Amino acid sequence: KLKGWTSPKDVILKVAGILTVKGGTGAIVEYHGPGVDSISCTGMATICNMGAEIGATTSVFPYNARMEAYLKSTGRHDIASAANSYKNLLTPDPKAPYDQLIEIDLSTLEPHVNGPFTPDLANPISKLGEIAKKNDWPIDIKVGLIGSCTNSSYEDMGRCASIVKEALSHGVKSKIPFNVTPGSEQVRATIERDGIAQTLRDFGGTVLANACGPCIGQWDRKDVKKGDKNTIVTSYNRNFTGRNDANPATHCFVTSPELVTALSLAGRLDFNPLTDSLKGKDGKEFKLSDPFADELPAKGFDPGQDTYEHPPADGSKVKVDVSPTSDRLQLLEPFDKWDGKDLSDLTILIKVKGKCTTDHISAAGPWLKYRGHLDNISNNMFITATNAENGELNKVRNLQTGEWGPVPATARAYKAAGVRWCVVGDENYGEGSSREHAALEPRHLGGRAIIVKSFARIHETNLKKQGLLPLTFANPSDYDKIQPSDKISLLGLNDLAPGKQVECEIKHKDGKSERIKLNHSLNEQQISWFKAGSALNRMKEIAAGK
């Protein structure tokens, strides 16, 4: 069972280290065994929340008494009662076969700190300092950040508060800026009522809005300059390059809220609260006790402010009036319908080398203010993806002019000239958040197909919804056959069908050509989205009786 400093977060950090960011792709990850009952319901939610970081289709736990207690505590007695009636169906099937079985002994599981730059680089806390020094990672921590949708339950915040209270009793506070992001209005209101938020403030913490803040890059960071090498520790779910503060030199590590709190006390990455001591205000050394907290609030949850606005009963007369000069809001225009012809002689906008997350495709941070304006936010498209042709960021060759320029500007030039384009990518393309803009932007700027070694599932589905063709190499080594100056033709699209490969012709600059096979996972409905131009277009057709 879980004990001491080991938290539910450490389960998924350990699993990520085993499976990597693509090891769960196309799989359902089921957690079972005697250790499950030692994990709180919100702890299970943290583990499942981070299932996206291993590419899992979904993650599941068996229904148990801790889920029942949480449902009742949050006012959902009817759901708890219904679940109890069918709990025999919500448990693992006896002798169920699994494609892979991973055994983790929770009693001996060590706290982990994963990173930097990827959530699957697993570092046990006992080895972190040694590994950091070996890799020349900055040892001094600049900022500690806890919370987010992943890791800000009442129990999480309470365990952090227990650490803080002990530190304050010795006269010490956080050595570094310490930011707290409640993951919901309910958690914010409840920790305010119960004094937990104030305890964290007494520690030197700043309680931020319960929203997507530094986790997604909404952080106007002032303590370091862009390009300055530094370390931050968070209890968020992912830590891709530049994600939190738009600084590619920031080494972000993902861990539990408890470890973030302890590391913020020490201010160093090589501090291990299980073995190391801190110095109190009186100069005497002390060791932190194991963190502890109530799983659920004794007084129940405070729902906080109800900010929900009911839609009008009759919305037919509602006019959406957007200023034509707004740079933050723009009404969407329907994407063009497929013309029924093969996609011939597609220009390659960029051949991406290596990791290409949704953050690489559509950067967050300062760009988020434009998320309601598709044309403006499209100026961030692929600006942090590595171009295989030159190894550089945001620098591609315009094959019409021969000039080098930013990726978005080049895409716009192609669109203005009526040149359709595609993208060639590496493995696990589109991993990370389910950012819709990462699919909207390529479509908006004239993209028609994305051809890669493999996709992250959610992004692949998003591409389908916007009428782009997501295709994978039948032979992954064919990635190497394609050169950035090639022209790509996708043939036989009138016969596009589930399970049927797509013929791809590669025309090289020297006049030679070759053909390869591409796979896809489109079903009949998704093929209709492609033909209509997007899922929304198809919905409109259906509504019109077409």
Secondary structure, 3 states (H helix, E strand, C coil): CCCCCCCHHHHHHHHHHHHCCCCCECCEEECCCHHHHHCCHHHHHHHHHHHHHHCECEEECCCCHHHHHHHHHCCCHHHHHHHHHCHHHCCCCCCCCCCCCCCCCCCCCCCECECCECCCCCCEHHHHHHHHHHCCCCCEEEEEEEECCCECCHHHHHHHHHHHHHHHHCCCCCCCCEEEECCCHHHHHHHHHCCHHHHHHHCCEEECCCCCCHHHCCCCCCCCCCCCCEEEEECCCCCECCCCCCCCCEEEEECCHHHHHHHHHHCECCCCCCCCCEECCCCCEECCCCCCCCCCCCCCCCCCCCCCCCCCCCCCCCCCCCCCCCCCECCCCCCCCCCCCCEEEEEEEEEECCCCCHHHHECCHHHHHHCECHHHHHHHECCCCEECCCCCECCEECCCCCCEECHHHHHHHHHHCCCCEEEEECCCECCCCCCCHHHHHHHHCCEEEEEECCECHHHHHHHHHCCCEEEEECCHHHHHHCCCCCEEEEECHHHCCCCCCEEEEEECCCCCEEEEEEECCCCHHHHHHHHHCCHHHHHHHHHCCC
